[in-house]
Amino acid sequence: MEATGSVGEAPGGPRVLVVGGGIAGLGAAQRLCGHSAFRHLRVLEATGRAGGRIRSERSFGGVVEVGAHWIHGPSRGNPVFQLAAEYGLLGEKELSEENQLVETGGHVGLPSVSYASSGARVSLQLVAEMATLFYGLIDQTREFLHAVETPVPSVGEYLKKEIGQHVAGWTEDEETRKLKLAILNSFFNLECCVSGTHSMDLVALAPFGEYTVLPGLDCTFSKGYQGLTNCMMASLPEDTVVFEKPVKIIHWNGSFQEAAFPGETFPVSVECEDGDRFPAHHVIITVPLGFLKEHLDTFFDPPLPAEKAEAIRKIGFGTNNKIFLEFEEPFWEPDCQLIQLVWEDTSPLEDAAPALRDTWFRKLIGFVVLPSFASVHVLCGFIAGVESEFMETLSDEEVLLCLTQVLRRVTGNPRLPAPKSVLRSRWHSAPYTRGSYSYVAVGSTGGDLDLLAQPLPADGAGAQLQILFAGEATHRTFYSTTHGALLSGWREADRLLGLWAPQVQQPRPRL
């Protein structure tokens, strides 16, 4: 095929389409719109709003994060933090030097209170002891990054093998040993939420250490994470983003002509669900990996090269959902930040697979106490995996009733007032998302994320950079994060700037 779309061949500059209006897509668009060579740019967004998996909703008299919750590692090396600071979206505490220097190791802080399923409180000293053991082992898993071989394929198997050896040396009575294992099981559930997976047995051990933790104490946006993507949207020329425009097929490596552009041929034609077609020289795909997995066989024409398709199949993509409960009065202490739930008859060393309907709530790690809005009191529960996906199939009433019973049981108060209302995320059911975020699954490596990020055509023959790929699942060291997604959008914009405007100074460092 003759090269089309190379420098100087497109009258008035290249036509660029960005598929997906999340932070990766908006980041790419914002970067390209800053340059005169890219006057013909459109972002096609399947839903009625921008932000993607960043989704803030007005509820309970304030703002809650249905999607991304924290800036992970808010410090100088984090572009989301830097952008939020530029837009004036963070407070003094979040911006303080002190906050930026905190090293968390990527671990969640200890609970303020730990409730057992029997209705008793668990000793926080015992919880801290198990946390030290668990996080010490998690840190050890990162040491296999450059190992020639690993003792077991997954993070979960490694943790269980090591814990089994520790258990052999425990000298307490049987009841205490069981409780310690139940606490560890709660930490396993928490780690599933962090990794966005059903089980740590699905997470590959060798590449686990490649994920990079930035310094800084994780922080939130007081007025909502979506304030960031709203600011990014507002900086784009009017009508750049086209909403309610789901894409059906990316036709590429062709020679397409459109009546609206007589005499021009385009290597790519993007066909939407409503029948509209958009010709383009370059398309940046920023859709979630879950969507790509589901539509892999139909979304690209011709199909993707076999090795890229295989990478999409192999990389993990799981579900982590939130359940918000609103209470008339708090039953927790004023300084409480995190409530842990411990199911006393569970152990990470035993595989239990009872009916989901009867046990889905046991995967819930507990609740984060949200800052009070006026006189409103809200808890935010986190739940990952198959149980999380099952929760999406239940009605609000069923979820509310079930969690009321759980809270009455663990607090030992059968008359604890039921929550006033419930709100929850359903990321697995969301048709253009199909889950929450990526992880490096057993059978895949960081190289698969790099492979996913490679533009097409792979050999560089024909039209240059027809299809580019961005999104959190294309960032080898920051996958699963908003900063990874933003950097990936900048990376792909930079590829096009390098092609069309190589002399231009890039406005931001490539991190």
VOGU-3710 file (C-alpha; in Angstrom, 3 decimals, decimal comma):
1> meatgsvgea> 0,000/0,000/0,000  1,189/3,483/-0,764  2,118/5,535/2,289  -0,683/7,927/3,142  -0,836/10,341/6,000  2,893/10,911/6,219  4,246/14,397/6,764  3,000/16,995/4,340  0,432/14,788/2,590  -2,705/15,798/4,454
11> pggprvlvvg> -4,086/19,171/3,364  -4,487/21,327/6,450  -2,838/18,753/8,683  -3,751/15,216/9,735  -7,203/14,107/10,825  -6,844/12,503/14,240  -9,535/10,583/16,110  -9,324/9,653/19,773  -11,631/6,794/20,767  -12,618/7,201/24,417
21> ggiaglgaaq> -12,937/10,332/26,550  -11,285/9,122/29,751  -8,166/10,762/31,163  -5,902/9,017/28,588  -8,006/10,267/25,686  -8,408/13,762/27,104  -4,676/13,905/27,895  -3,785/12,999/24,310  -6,309/15,480/22,888  -5,170/18,301/25,181
31> rlcghsafrh> -1,550/17,776/24,210  -2,280/17,686/20,463  -4,689/20,638/20,530  -1,861/22,753/21,884  -0,182/22,544/18,490  -1,248/24,163/15,206  -0,574/21,021/13,131  -3,514/19,271/14,782  -6,517/21,356/13,853  -8,640/18,349/12,845
41> lrvleatgra> -9,107/16,405/16,050  -12,168/14,636/17,416  -12,696/12,592/20,565  -15,454/9,975/20,182  -16,960/9,120/23,561  -19,457/6,250/23,825  -21,315/7,634/26,842  -22,877/10,993/27,700  -19,992/12,166/29,871  -16,212/12,520/29,810
51> ggrirsersf> -13,907/11,036/32,442  -14,233/7,300/31,812  -13,376/5,455/35,017  -13,066/8,815/36,767  -16,662/9,409/37,792  -17,777/11,715/40,602  -21,467/11,880/41,512  -23,407/14,345/43,590  -25,034/12,222/46,244  -25,781/12,220/49,978
61> ggvvevgahw> -25,507/16,019/49,935  -21,910/15,964/48,682  -19,665/14,379/46,058  -18,696/10,691/46,034  -16,230/8,898/43,787  -17,944/6,083/41,913  -14,699/5,500/40,017  -11,095/6,496/40,753  -10,800/7,470/44,416  -7,278/8,577/45,265
71> ihgpsrgnpv> -4,276/10,174/43,627  -1,797/7,364/44,309  1,627/8,754/45,170  0,840/12,493/45,010  4,323/13,905/44,498  6,451/15,632/41,866  6,741/12,527/39,694  2,954/12,156/39,415  1,431/14,038/36,440  -2,125/13,775/37,805
81> fqlaaeygll> -0,976/15,446/41,022  0,879/18,146/39,060  -2,112/18,827/36,812  -4,523/18,921/39,758  -2,199/21,401/41,500  -2,034/23,573/38,357  -5,827/23,679/38,196  -6,057/24,606/41,891  -8,012/21,460/42,787  -6,020/20,430/45,879
91> gekelseenq> -5,845/21,833/49,386  -2,838/22,955/51,426  -2,460/19,614/53,199  -2,443/17,661/49,908  0,116/20,056/48,435  2,385/20,114/51,488  5,988/18,986/51,103  5,445/16,717/54,104  2,629/14,812/52,350  4,680/14,401/49,190
101> lvetgghvgl> 7,584/12,774/51,025  5,619/10,040/52,811  6,682/6,554/51,702  3,736/4,129/52,004  5,264/1,292/49,992  1,873/1,154/48,267  0,301/-0,397/51,357  -3,057/0,627/52,805  -2,986/2,020/56,351  -4,147/0,002/59,344
111> psvsyassga> -7,846/-0,044/60,302  -9,182/2,185/63,073  -11,391/-0,656/64,261  -11,621/-4,339/63,319  -14,902/-6,222/63,742  -15,100/-10,017/63,813  -18,072/-11,938/62,438  -18,905/-13,121/65,989  -19,650/-9,537/67,022  -16,420/-9,070/69,001
121> rvslqlvaem> -13,740/-6,500/68,291  -10,422/-7,826/67,075  -7,305/-6,671/68,913  -5,677/-3,932/66,811  -2,331/-5,167/68,109  -3,037/-8,560/66,526  -4,172/-6,834/63,302  -0,940/-4,807/63,230  1,116/-7,965/63,782  -0,605/-9,698/60,832
131> atlfyglidq> -0,271/-6,569/58,686  3,479/-6,532/59,320  3,695/-10,178/58,282  1,475/-9,765/55,212  3,046/-6,569/53,856  6,522/-7,910/54,582  5,691/-10,868/52,341  4,162/-8,592/49,674  7,437/-6,642/49,646  9,326/-9,919/49,236
141> treflhavet> 7,262/-10,808/46,157  8,757/-7,785/44,387  12,221/-9,304/44,658  11,483/-11,904/41,948  11,427/-9,296/39,188  14,786/-10,256/37,682  14,897/-13,824/38,973  15,714/-16,527/36,435  12,775/-18,542/37,753  10,156/-18,196/40,481
151> pvpsvgeylk> 9,241/-20,798/43,108  5,546/-20,606/42,122  3,683/-18,840/39,272  1,493/-16,449/41,303  1,677/-13,890/44,087  -1,123/-15,703/45,929  0,647/-19,066/45,923  3,866/-17,468/47,146  2,077/-15,673/50,001  0,261/-18,839/51,045
161> keigqhvagw> 3,434/-20,940/50,941  5,264/-18,445/53,179  2,313/-18,011/55,540  2,074/-21,807/55,876  5,663/-21,855/57,120  4,951/-19,068/59,623  1,846/-20,854/60,912  3,957/-23,906/61,722  5,886/-21,753/64,196  2,886/-20,149/65,919
171> tedeetrklk> 2,628/-21,204/69,537  -0,744/-19,674/70,523  -3,913/-21,623/71,256  -6,017/-22,909/68,345  -8,559/-20,072/68,606  -5,894/-17,351/68,290  -4,218/-19,138/65,385  -7,565/-19,312/63,573  -8,202/-15,627/64,230  -4,757/-14,703/62,870
181> lailnsffnl> -5,491/-16,624/59,670  -8,887/-14,920/59,368  -7,192/-11,502/59,710  -4,704/-12,512/57,010  -7,643/-13,553/54,820  -9,017/-10,035/55,187  -5,659/-8,661/53,967  -5,818/-11,003/50,971  -9,258/-9,550/50,124  -7,837/-6,046/50,478
191> eccvsgthsm> -4,950/-6,878/48,157  -7,478/-8,189/45,598  -9,102/-4,731/45,658  -5,719/-3,034/45,234  -4,783/-5,299/42,310  -8,257/-5,348/40,766  -8,380/-9,151/40,697  -10,604/-11,963/41,943  -7,708/-13,806/43,575  -4,025/-13,150/44,123
201> dlvalapfge> -3,532/-16,628/42,612  -4,281/-14,962/39,258  -1,529/-12,324/39,625  1,853/-13,259/38,148  4,721/-13,362/40,651  7,722/-12,603/38,405  6,536/-9,202/37,026  4,738/-8,073/40,219  7,670/-5,908/41,307  7,570/-3,944/38,062
211> ytvlpgldct> 4,598/-1,896/39,263  6,138/1,312/40,587  4,922/3,020/43,766  5,437/6,791/43,873  6,078/8,606/47,154  3,308/10,662/48,727  0,343/10,036/51,010  -2,624/9,092/48,798  -5,042/11,998/48,657  -8,514/12,794/47,345
221> fskgyqgltn> -10,229/15,715/45,619  -12,545/17,504/48,054  -14,834/18,558/45,182  -14,523/15,366/43,150  -11,928/13,701/40,909  -14,031/14,585/37,873  -13,137/18,229/38,462  -9,790/17,308/36,883  -11,245/15,821/33,697  -13,779/18,687/33,549
231> cmmaslpedt> -10,882/21,165/33,524  -9,148/19,156/30,803  -12,387/19,120/28,781  -12,807/22,872/29,189  -9,325/23,470/27,756  -10,212/21,750/24,465  -11,715/23,664/21,516  -15,511/23,570/21,506  -17,094/20,449/19,979  -13,830/18,471/20,114
241> vvfekpvkii> -15,579/15,750/22,123  -18,550/14,012/20,509  -20,712/12,273/23,116  -23,002/9,231/22,785  -20,845/8,053/19,877  -19,893/4,411/20,484  -17,460/3,031/17,938  -18,316/-0,283/16,266  -15,356/-1,055/13,981  -11,943/0,442/13,276
251> hwngsfqeaa> -11,236/-0,162/9,565  -7,489/0,279/9,066  -4,655/-0,342/6,627  -6,954/0,713/3,806  -7,394/3,503/1,322  -10,693/5,118/2,248  -12,355/8,023/0,508  -15,080/10,226/1,896  -17,376/12,528/-0,066  -16,680/15,333/2,392
261> fpgetfpvsv> -12,969/15,240/1,481  -12,715/14,996/-2,320  -9,347/13,870/-3,624  -8,143/12,684/-0,219  -7,579/9,100/0,883  -7,326/7,954/4,461  -5,712/4,812/5,893  -8,361/4,517/8,629  -12,156/4,768/8,713  -13,912/4,601/12,064
271> ecedgdrfpa> -17,433/3,173/11,872  -19,798/4,047/14,734  -22,746/2,067/16,070  -25,158/4,612/14,526  -23,676/4,133/11,048  -21,634/7,338/10,958  -18,104/7,013/9,581  -15,132/9,212/10,391  -12,059/9,118/8,132  -8,682/9,561/9,822
281> hhviitvplg> -4,952/9,501/9,300  -4,413/8,461/12,905  -6,645/6,942/15,592  -5,692/6,759/19,270  -7,577/3,907/20,989  -8,017/4,582/24,716  -10,895/2,203/25,537  -10,586/0,031/28,676  -8,926/-3,364/28,316  -12,187/-5,031/29,439
291> flkehldtff> -13,955/-3,595/26,380  -11,122/-4,697/24,081  -11,248/-8,219/25,505  -14,990/-8,476/24,868  -14,918/-7,039/21,330  -11,520/-8,286/20,188  -12,899/-10,358/17,316  -15,094/-7,630/15,812  -13,585/-4,244/16,728  -10,715/-4,206/14,201
301> dpplpaekae> -10,867/-4,816/10,452  -8,504/-6,354/9,505  -8,083/-8,163/12,855  -5,180/-7,230/15,107  -1,871/-9,058/14,586  -1,929/-12,374/16,460  0,652/-11,387/19,093  -1,180/-8,175/20,007  -4,500/-10,028/20,220  -2,822/-12,628/22,439
311> airkigfgtn> -1,457/-9,900/24,750  -5,000/-8,501/25,138  -6,278/-11,955/26,067  -3,461/-12,636/28,547  -3,294/-9,373/30,540  -5,610/-9,486/33,558  -8,586/-7,158/33,964  -10,741/-7,502/37,072  -13,516/-5,765/38,970  -13,305/-3,662/42,119
321> nkiflefeep> -16,590/-2,053/43,157  -17,720/0,355/45,847  -20,848/0,282/47,968  -21,764/3,563/49,672  -24,044/3,444/52,720  -25,640/6,584/54,161  -26,492/6,678/57,870  -28,659/9,004/59,927  -26,152/8,789/62,783  -22,648/7,282/62,800
331> fwepdcqliq> -22,179/4,092/64,835  -18,398/4,561/64,569  -16,055/6,768/66,626  -15,461/10,385/65,465  -11,814/9,736/64,513  -12,523/6,412/62,753  -11,146/6,232/59,195  -11,191/2,561/58,206  -13,406/-0,270/59,487  -12,090/-3,780/58,866
341> lvwedtsple> -14,288/-6,887/58,675  -12,831/-10,259/59,702  -14,738/-13,491/59,027  -13,501/-15,831/61,726  -14,061/-19,086/59,872  -11,981/-18,071/56,834  -8,341/-18,746/56,024  -6,189/-17,923/53,007  -4,832/-21,471/53,228  -8,263/-23,010/52,578
351> daapalrdtw> -10,214/-22,745/49,338  -13,886/-22,122/50,004  -16,364/-21,980/47,127  -19,863/-21,898/48,636  -22,836/-20,380/46,783  -22,222/-16,724/45,927  -25,715/-15,661/47,017  -24,993/-16,790/50,580  -21,418/-15,550/50,884  -20,645/-12,736/48,408
361> frkligfvvl> -20,492/-10,132/51,220  -17,575/-11,964/52,886  -15,278/-10,584/50,170  -16,040/-7,044/51,398  -12,870/-5,724/53,031  -14,746/-3,311/55,282  -15,490/0,394/54,952  -13,666/3,660/54,489  -15,327/6,461/56,471  -15,921/9,350/54,086
371> psfasvhvlc> -15,510/12,931/55,327  -18,896/14,113/56,654  -20,966/16,381/54,409  -22,904/18,682/56,746  -24,914/16,200/58,856  -24,569/13,252/56,452  -22,550/10,169/57,392  -21,339/7,806/54,674  -19,334/4,584/54,643  -17,698/3,334/51,447
381> gfiagvesef> -17,210/-0,427/51,186  -14,812/-2,061/48,698  -15,302/-5,481/47,153  -13,402/-7,203/44,326  -13,651/-10,227/42,072  -16,471/-12,616/41,212  -18,315/-11,655/44,419  -18,182/-8,025/43,326  -19,598/-8,959/39,920  -22,360/-10,989/41,593
391> metlsdeevl> -23,216/-7,980/43,777  -23,960/-6,031/40,578  -26,781/-8,471/39,750  -28,612/-7,763/43,028  -31,130/-4,985/43,613  -30,324/-1,998/45,841  -32,825/-3,370/48,359  -31,062/-6,748/48,501  -27,643/-5,134/48,986  -28,984/-2,795/51,669
401> lcltqvlrrv> -30,719/-5,587/53,562  -27,689/-7,880/53,376  -25,199/-5,246/54,578  -27,561/-4,127/57,363  -27,520/-7,727/58,620  -23,720/-7,889/58,272  -23,220/-4,663/60,256  -25,650/-5,761/62,989  -23,794/-9,051/63,232  -20,251/-7,686/63,402
411> tgnprlpapk> -21,051/-4,813/65,777  -23,018/-7,130/68,032  -25,930/-4,679/67,924  -29,087/-6,345/66,522  -30,906/-2,988/66,683  -28,343/-1,014/64,705  -30,423/1,280/62,458  -30,376/0,311/58,790  -28,605/2,684/56,395  -30,902/5,339/54,879
421> svlrsrwhsa> -29,733/4,701/51,334  -27,236/2,874/49,162  -25,277/3,802/46,044  -22,835/1,487/44,290  -20,630/1,153/41,274  -21,219/-1,539/38,655  -18,043/-1,483/36,585  -18,331/-5,054/35,324  -21,815/-4,450/33,883  -20,821/-1,126/32,288
431> pytrgsysyv> -20,852/-2,019/28,559  -17,940/0,226/27,557  -15,742/-0,729/30,535  -16,434/-4,349/31,597  -14,372/-4,184/34,774  -12,160/-1,825/36,730  -8,468/-1,993/35,848  -5,646/-4,207/34,678  -3,091/-6,429/36,378  -0,307/-8,647/35,062
441> avgstggdld> -1,912/-12,084/35,136  -0,232/-15,473/35,401  0,921/-16,313/31,882  1,590/-12,684/30,974  4,484/-10,294/31,578  5,180/-6,581/31,494  6,199/-7,172/27,893  2,537/-7,793/27,059  1,654/-4,280/28,261  4,404/-2,902/26,023
451> llaqplpadg> 3,088/-5,016/23,159  -0,407/-3,615/23,679  1,061/-0,103/23,551  2,778/-0,644/20,178  1,171/1,279/17,304  0,011/-0,324/14,061  1,015/-1,203/11,404  3,616/-3,052/13,457  6,285/-3,036/10,745  5,950/0,705/10,111
461> agaqlqilfa> 5,293/0,003/6,427  2,452/1,807/4,717  0,820/4,696/6,526  2,734/5,624/9,651  1,063/5,310/13,046  -2,439/4,482/11,831  -3,638/3,077/15,158  -2,096/4,043/18,471  -2,986/2,572/21,854  -3,267/4,347/25,209
471> geathrtfys> -4,941/3,717/28,575  -3,761/2,439/31,956  -3,270/-1,117/30,639  -0,597/0,141/28,218  1,713/1,566/30,904  4,243/-1,021/32,037  5,005/0,394/35,483  1,904/2,477/36,326  -0,875/0,175/35,029  -4,182/0,402/36,957
481> tthgallsgw> -3,660/4,092/37,824  -4,953/7,420/36,543  -1,391/8,723/36,269  -0,461/5,707/34,142  -3,455/6,438/31,907  -2,578/10,149/31,581  1,066/9,394/30,776  -0,003/6,885/28,130  -2,183/9,519/26,445  0,745/11,956/26,424
491> readrllglw> 3,022/9,224/25,083  0,816/8,595/22,051  0,305/12,321/21,425  4,090/12,674/21,481  4,414/9,970/18,820  2,223/12,052/16,505  3,978/15,290/17,421  7,242/13,562/16,568  5,842/12,596/13,171  4,190/15,884/12,224
501> apqvqqprpr> 6,037/18,486/14,243  9,402/17,022/15,286  10,864/20,486/15,817  8,250/21,391/18,438  9,352/21,525/22,053  7,162/19,169/24,068  5,184/21,129/26,672  5,625/18,483/29,385  8,353/16,058/30,368  7,724/12,431/29,464
511> l> 7,854/10,644/32,772
//
